[in-house]
Amino acid sequence: MKNLVKSHFRRRVLFSSLVIVLSALSGLSYLASQQYQKSILLTFSADVLYQLPSVINEIRSSKALPDVNQWDDLYPHNSQEFGAFLCDLDDKLKWTSVPRYQRYVEEGQFDMCAFLPNSIPKPELFEDHQGHAYIAYEVLPRGNRYHGKQLLIVKNARQEVADLHRMHYRFTLLFIAMIVIVVYALYLAFKWSFSPVNKLIKEIEDVQHERKSALSQDYPLELKEAVGAINRLLRQSKQQETRYKDSMADLAHSLKTRIAASNLVLTDSSSDPLQSSMIISEQLNEMDQVVQYQLKRATMGAKGLTHYQTPLSETVDGFERMFAKIYQDKAIVLHRLFESDVALPIAKDDLSELLGNILENNYRYAQSTIVMSVYQHSSGSTITIDNDGPKLADEQLSAIFNRGVRADQINPGTGIGLAVCREIVQSYNGDIWFEQTVGECGTNLKIFLPVQE
């Protein structure tokens, strides 16, 4: 119910369905009500006709009405549509209030007693292929009394049948009109309910034809996650494309410069061969470092729709064993201020590349202690790594993340480790920075990795 209230898309479908269902139920209720009223009137008419002989007999016995011999003068038979027929067990006409029917029987044109069935417990309409149509009701059931005679009240129903045929025609037209209206209403409801889906299809086509770079966020609850996933893929694709272009451009520029320098040394006949060899070797080494960096830069970062949750402890375990052997003479202790089941929203390969560079620097510069902590909150995870080594200069805190910038000019290094780290973190929409600590030792390195969308 909570999702139904929040969901604009579901409300559309529910509202459309309710309107159509309620409209149909209202129409059916009206027809059922009309039919029930007619049924009540029909039952009443049948009961009145059935009780009519008894009522007339009671009134006659009470002498409240004039003598039967005077009825012809008081109640003349003026109706041309109604008539009474008395039939025997052999369907022979014994008497009728309509003289012309007696002539019809004598002339063999039409016999009402033969036309109607032997039992008519309620008023019914009877038709034949010759166009005769009557509404008849059995007042005195045959075999009940009066020596098996059957008293029938009959009405000529030609007009009613014509009205019925017109009603059927109108009902057919109305039924067709209702079908058209309902189908059109369903079409409008479908179009209105699924307009967000049509909007999404159109926006995807706009993205494919480069008319838009991303999908809008104005979608119902059911589509928001799908739209967010598509936008994340588009953003990753764009970032990956940008990284490829930048990497290839940087690689071409870097190699061009170093190749030109090497070519100049090779063509300089006056240079010392040993010195030229050292310069070319240095240029080749730099070219190798540039190629490795640009390849890492082009392939790193978040990919696809996977929500990464990489365990931190097992990655740290491997590096701790490796660096403890490399720097065993320093006997460095790594303190972990986080639970063993902590997982970070980053791919395993990227986490290994990130921690490999950072922990290597910490083991290199720490004197005896490294402290690693993780603080997880609603927006993401913050990793803090500190050591008791020398501090960084204030002017180096931000510049050190640039490629080729090194804080240590004594020990060998390429100056691309932290630059790779920054590229990895930024590909996850995170951040990495240094903070100075109180005292003379250590500089905190902080990494923020946001919760993935």
C-alpha positions, 0 to 999 in steps of 0.5 A: 500500500505504501508503494501504491501511494508513492507510485505515480505510475501505479496510481495511473493504472489503478485510477484508469482501471477503477474508472472503467470498472465503476462505469461498467458496474454503474451501467450494469447496476442500472440495468439490473435495477430496471429489470428488477422493477419489471420483475416486481410488476410482472409478479404483481400482474400474475398474482392479480390475474390469478386471484382475480376470480376469487376476488370477483366471486367475493365481491359478487357474494357480498352484493357490492356490485350490480347483478351480473346480468347488468354488467353488459350495460355497466362494463361494455367490452370495448377493447380490441386487443384484450380477450378471454378464451375458454378452452377444453382438454382437446384444445377446442374453443368453448367460448371467447369474449372476442366474436371474431376469433370464433369466426376465425376458428370456424373458417379455419384461419386461426385457433387460439386454443391450439396456438397456445400451450396447455400450461401458462403459469405466468404471462408470456409472449408467444409468436409463430412464423405467420406473424401472430403474436400474443401475450397470454396468461392462464387464469384457470389452470386446465384440470384444476376445476371447471371440468378441466377447462382452461380460461386464458386472458390474451392480448394482441402483441403486434405492437409490443413485438414491433416495440421489442424489435426496435428495442433490440435494434437500439440495444444492439446499437447501444452495445456497439457504441458502448464497446467502442467507448470502452475500447477507446477509454481503455486506449486512452487509459493505456496511453495515459498510464504508460506515457512514462514508458513512452517518454523513456523510449523517446529519451533513449532514442534521443540519447542514441542520436546524441540529442541528449546526454542523459535521461531526465529524472522525472519518472514514477517510482517503478522506473526511477531505478531503471532510469538511474541504472541507464544514466549510470551506464551512460555516465560510465561510458562517457567517462571511459570514452574520455579516459581513453581519449585523454590517455591516448592523447597524453600517451601520444604527446609523451612518446612523441617528446621522448622519441624526439629526444632519443632521435636527437641523441642518436643523430648527434655524432659528437655525443659520448656513446656511454652518455648517449646510451644512458640517456636513451635507456632513461627515455625508454624507461620513462616511455615504459612508465608512461605506457603502463600508467596510461593503460591503467588509466584507460581501463580502471574505474566502475564498469556496468551496473554491478553494485560492488561490495569488496571485503577489505580485510582479505585485500589488506591481508595480502599486502600486509604479508607482502610488505612485512617481508619487504620492510621486515627490517623496520618491523612495522605494525599495521593497526586495523580499526575496522570490523573484519566483515567491512566491505567497500563499494569498489571493484576488487581489482581497483581496490587492490591497485588503490591499496597497493600504491597507498600501503607501499608509500606508508610502509616506505615512510612509516617508522614503526606504525601504520593505522588504518580505519574505516567509518561507514555512514549513510552516504558512503565509506571513509577510509583513513590511513596514517603513519608515524613517518615524516609529514608532507609539506603543505604545498605538496598536499594537493600537488602530489596527486599529479602525475610525475610529482614525488614527495621523495626525491631520494628513493626511486619511484615513478610519481604516478602511484597517487595519480592512479589512485586519484583516477580510480577514486574519481571514477567511483565519484569519490574523493581522495585527499591529505590532512595534516595531523597534530604533531610532527609525525604523519599525514592522514590520507583520506579516501571517500567512496560513496554508496553506489546508486 
